[in-house]
Amino acid sequence: MNNFLGKKIWLVGASEGIGEELAKLFASAGAQVCISARSVDKISALVAALPGAGNIAMPLDVTKEDTVRQAWKDLSGRWGGIDIIIYNAGSYDPLSCRDFNLAKAEAMLDVNFRGALRVLDCVIPSMVARKSGHIVMVASVAGYRGLPKALGYGASKAALLHLTENMRIDLADSGIKVQVVSPGFVKTRLTDKNEFKMPCIITADVAAKEIVKGMAENGFDINFPKRFTYILKTLRMLPYWLYFKIANTL
């Protein structure tokens, strides 16, 4: 955790769940944390409870470009820049193609992918100019391959994974570190919507510790729990005829 001492970290999507646990870990490690989400009351209460000084609650809505730009302007004015951005904002509804719902699919895409673009549009130019920084995008193993009842969510996370791969390549030798987080099932208000058994499900505090551990290393894909993500990685390598045969049994 000494890796984060004195770092200025912007956590987008941190009012509860994994984001909340990350904020606690980073603040305890001596970092300054800016927490952003829509709920002013939640992020203000969380900041007030964090150890250390200089932590900030900065409300925004990732689906609205003007609020993202205003938050970045205000944060830059107070801090002069950031060392780390973690995009953890997420929207999820179980959705099958048999029950196609355009509004739900677009809502997930807007938060999970387009919201990330809006934040990166503010952050990347600053990091490129300084030739330093650390970008972490929280995707999901649902983005590895098409899965049942993952319309909208899986596609948005696949897009986020692809985007992060692009950044890792384009920003090589730029001084900017790029990583993606691919969690399995984590118990949060989002996964509480699921009515099926979730294998190897872990708590948000365990997930946060895995992310922090991975961020201190140089690997690209921070995935966990391994006993589950290795299965999804294996499925990712299968030919379509075999993959679809297996996926149709899930």
C-alpha positions as CSV (number, residue, x, y, z in Angstrom):
1,M,0.0,0.0,0.0
2,N,3.0,2.3,0.2
3,N,2.6,2.7,-3.6
4,F,-0.3,5.0,-3.0
5,L,1.1,7.3,-0.3
6,G,0.6,10.9,-1.3
7,K,-1.2,10.0,-4.6
8,K,-4.2,12.0,-5.8
9,I,-6.8,9.5,-6.8
10,W,-10.1,10.2,-8.6
11,L,-12.7,7.5,-8.0
12,V,-15.6,7.8,-10.3
13,G,-18.5,5.6,-9.2
14,A,-17.7,5.2,-5.5
15,S,-20.8,5.9,-3.4
16,E,-21.1,2.3,-2.3
17,G,-19.9,-1.3,-3.0
18,I,-16.4,-1.7,-4.5
19,G,-15.9,2.0,-5.0
20,E,-16.6,2.7,-1.3
21,E,-14.2,0.0,-0.2
22,L,-11.5,1.3,-2.5
23,A,-11.9,4.8,-1.1
24,K,-11.3,3.5,2.4
25,L,-8.2,1.5,1.4
26,F,-6.6,4.3,-0.5
27,A,-7.3,6.9,2.3
28,S,-5.9,4.5,4.9
29,A,-2.8,4.2,2.7
30,G,-2.2,8.0,2.8
31,A,-3.6,8.9,-0.5
32,Q,-5.9,11.8,-1.2
33,V,-9.2,10.6,-2.6
34,C,-11.8,12.4,-4.7
35,I,-15.1,10.5,-4.7
36,S,-17.5,11.2,-7.5
37,A,-21.1,9.8,-8.0
38,R,-24.6,11.2,-8.4
39,S,-25.6,10.8,-4.8
40,V,-24.3,14.0,-3.0
41,D,-25.4,12.7,0.4
42,K,-23.6,9.3,0.1
43,I,-20.3,10.6,-1.2
44,S,-20.3,13.5,1.4
45,A,-20.9,11.0,4.2
46,L,-18.2,8.7,2.9
47,V,-15.6,11.5,2.6
48,A,-16.4,12.6,6.1
49,A,-15.7,9.1,7.4
50,L,-12.4,8.6,5.6
51,P,-9.1,8.9,7.5
52,G,-6.6,11.6,6.6
53,A,-7.1,15.1,5.2
54,G,-7.7,16.6,1.8
55,N,-10.3,14.1,0.6
56,I,-13.0,15.5,-1.7
57,A,-16.6,14.7,-2.6
58,M,-17.2,15.8,-6.2
59,P,-20.7,15.0,-7.5
60,L,-21.3,14.3,-11.1
61,D,-23.5,12.2,-13.5
62,V,-21.4,10.3,-16.0
63,T,-24.3,10.4,-18.5
64,K,-24.2,14.2,-18.6
65,E,-21.0,15.6,-20.2
66,D,-21.4,19.1,-18.6
67,T,-21.4,17.7,-15.1
68,V,-18.3,15.6,-15.9
69,R,-16.5,18.6,-17.3
70,Q,-17.5,20.8,-14.4
71,A,-16.3,18.2,-11.9
72,W,-12.9,17.9,-13.7
73,K,-12.6,21.7,-13.8
74,D,-13.3,22.0,-10.1
75,L,-11.0,19.1,-9.2
76,S,-8.1,20.4,-11.4
77,G,-8.5,23.8,-9.7
78,R,-8.1,22.3,-6.3
79,W,-5.5,19.6,-7.0
80,G,-3.9,20.8,-10.2
81,G,-4.2,17.3,-11.6
82,I,-4.5,13.7,-10.6
83,D,-2.2,10.7,-10.4
84,I,-4.8,8.0,-10.8
85,I,-8.2,7.7,-12.3
86,I,-10.4,4.7,-11.5
87,Y,-13.6,4.4,-13.6
88,N,-16.0,2.3,-11.5
89,A,-19.4,3.7,-12.5
90,G,-21.7,0.9,-13.5
91,S,-25.3,0.1,-14.5
92,Y,-26.7,-3.4,-14.7
93,D,-30.1,-5.1,-15.4
94,P,-30.4,-8.7,-16.3
95,L,-31.7,-8.7,-19.8
96,S,-32.4,-11.4,-22.4
97,C,-32.7,-10.8,-26.1
98,R,-36.1,-12.6,-25.8
99,D,-37.2,-9.6,-23.7
100,F,-35.5,-6.9,-25.7
101,N,-35.7,-3.5,-23.9
102,L,-34.0,-0.7,-25.7
103,A,-34.2,1.8,-22.8
104,K,-32.4,-0.6,-20.4
105,A,-29.7,-1.6,-23.0
106,E,-29.0,2.1,-23.8
107,A,-28.9,3.1,-20.1
108,M,-26.2,0.4,-19.4
109,L,-24.2,1.4,-22.5
110,D,-24.4,5.1,-21.5
111,V,-23.0,4.6,-18.0
112,N,-20.7,1.7,-18.5
113,F,-19.0,2.8,-21.8
114,R,-20.0,6.3,-22.9
115,G,-19.5,7.6,-19.4
116,A,-16.0,6.3,-19.4
117,L,-15.3,8.1,-22.6
118,R,-16.6,11.4,-21.1
119,V,-14.3,11.0,-18.1
120,L,-11.3,10.0,-20.2
121,D,-11.8,13.0,-22.6
122,C,-11.0,15.2,-19.6
123,V,-8.2,13.1,-18.0
124,I,-6.1,11.7,-20.8
125,P,-4.9,15.1,-22.3
126,S,-3.7,16.2,-18.9
127,M,-1.8,12.9,-18.3
128,V,-0.3,12.9,-21.8
129,A,0.9,16.5,-21.3
130,R,2.5,15.6,-17.9
131,K,3.8,12.2,-19.3
132,S,2.6,10.4,-16.2
133,G,-0.6,8.9,-14.8
134,H,-2.4,5.7,-14.0
135,I,-5.7,4.7,-15.7
136,V,-7.9,1.9,-14.3
137,M,-11.1,0.9,-16.0
138,V,-13.4,-1.5,-14.1
139,A,-15.0,-3.8,-16.7
140,S,-16.2,-7.4,-16.0
141,V,-15.6,-11.0,-17.0
142,A,-19.1,-10.6,-18.7
143,G,-17.2,-8.7,-21.4
144,Y,-15.0,-11.8,-22.3
145,R,-17.7,-13.5,-24.3
146,G,-21.4,-13.3,-25.0
147,L,-23.4,-14.7,-22.0
148,P,-27.1,-15.5,-21.2
149,K,-29.2,-12.5,-20.1
150,A,-26.3,-10.1,-20.5
151,L,-27.7,-8.0,-23.3
152,G,-26.5,-4.4,-22.9
153,Y,-24.3,-5.1,-19.8
154,G,-22.0,-7.7,-21.5
155,A,-21.7,-5.6,-24.7
156,S,-20.9,-2.4,-22.7
157,K,-18.2,-4.2,-20.7
158,A,-16.7,-5.8,-23.8
159,A,-16.5,-2.3,-25.3
160,L,-14.8,-1.0,-22.2
161,L,-12.3,-3.9,-22.2
162,H,-11.5,-3.2,-25.9
163,L,-11.1,0.5,-25.2
164,T,-8.7,-0.2,-22.4
165,E,-6.7,-2.5,-24.6
166,N,-6.5,0.4,-27.2
167,M,-5.2,2.7,-24.5
168,R,-2.6,0.2,-23.3
169,I,-1.2,0.1,-26.8
170,D,-1.5,3.8,-27.7
171,L,-0.1,5.0,-24.4
172,A,2.9,2.6,-24.3
173,D,6.1,4.4,-23.4
174,S,4.0,7.5,-22.6
175,G,4.6,7.3,-18.8
176,I,1.0,6.4,-18.3
177,K,0.1,3.0,-16.8
178,V,-3.2,1.5,-18.1
179,Q,-5.0,-1.4,-16.5
180,V,-8.4,-3.1,-16.7
181,V,-10.3,-4.8,-13.8
182,S,-12.3,-7.9,-14.7
183,P,-14.2,-9.1,-11.6
184,G,-16.4,-12.1,-11.4
185,F,-19.5,-12.0,-9.2
186,V,-19.2,-9.4,-6.4
187,K,-22.0,-9.0,-3.9
188,T,-23.4,-5.5,-4.4
189,R,-26.8,-3.9,-5.0
190,L,-26.3,-4.7,-8.8
191,T,-25.7,-8.4,-8.4
192,D,-28.6,-8.5,-5.8
193,K,-30.8,-8.3,-8.9
194,N,-29.7,-11.7,-10.1
195,E,-32.1,-14.6,-9.4
196,F,-29.6,-17.3,-10.4
197,K,-26.8,-18.9,-8.3
198,M,-23.6,-16.9,-8.7
199,P,-20.5,-19.1,-8.5
200,C,-17.5,-18.0,-6.4
201,I,-19.2,-14.7,-5.4
202,I,-17.1,-12.5,-3.2
203,T,-17.7,-9.4,-1.0
204,A,-16.9,-5.9,-2.1
205,D,-14.1,-5.5,0.4
206,V,-12.3,-8.6,-0.9
207,A,-12.7,-7.3,-4.5
208,A,-11.3,-3.9,-3.5
209,K,-8.2,-5.6,-1.9
210,E,-7.7,-7.6,-5.2
211,I,-7.8,-4.4,-7.2
212,V,-5.4,-2.5,-5.0
213,K,-3.0,-5.5,-5.1
214,G,-3.2,-5.6,-8.9
215,M,-2.7,-1.9,-9.3
216,A,0.6,-2.1,-7.4
217,E,1.8,-4.6,-10.1
218,N,2.3,-4.1,-13.8
219,G,-0.1,-6.6,-15.3
220,F,-2.8,-5.4,-17.6
221,D,-5.9,-7.5,-16.6
222,I,-6.7,-7.6,-12.9
223,N,-9.2,-10.4,-12.7
224,F,-10.6,-12.3,-9.7
225,P,-11.5,-14.7,-8.1
226,K,-9.1,-16.8,-10.2
227,R,-11.0,-20.0,-9.7
228,F,-13.8,-18.4,-11.6
229,T,-12.1,-16.1,-14.1
230,Y,-9.8,-18.8,-15.3
231,I,-13.0,-20.7,-16.5
232,L,-14.2,-17.7,-18.4
233,K,-10.8,-17.1,-19.9
234,T,-10.8,-20.7,-21.1
235,L,-14.2,-20.3,-22.7
236,R,-12.9,-17.2,-24.4
237,M,-10.4,-19.4,-26.3
238,L,-12.9,-22.0,-27.5
239,P,-14.1,-22.1,-31.1
240,Y,-17.6,-20.8,-31.6
241,W,-19.3,-24.2,-32.3
242,L,-18.0,-25.5,-28.9
243,Y,-18.5,-22.3,-27.0
244,F,-22.2,-21.9,-28.1
245,K,-22.8,-25.6,-27.2
246,I,-21.6,-24.9,-23.7
247,A,-23.2,-21.5,-23.3
248,N,-26.6,-22.8,-24.2
249,T,-26.5,-25.0,-21.2
250,L,-25.9,-22.1,-18.8
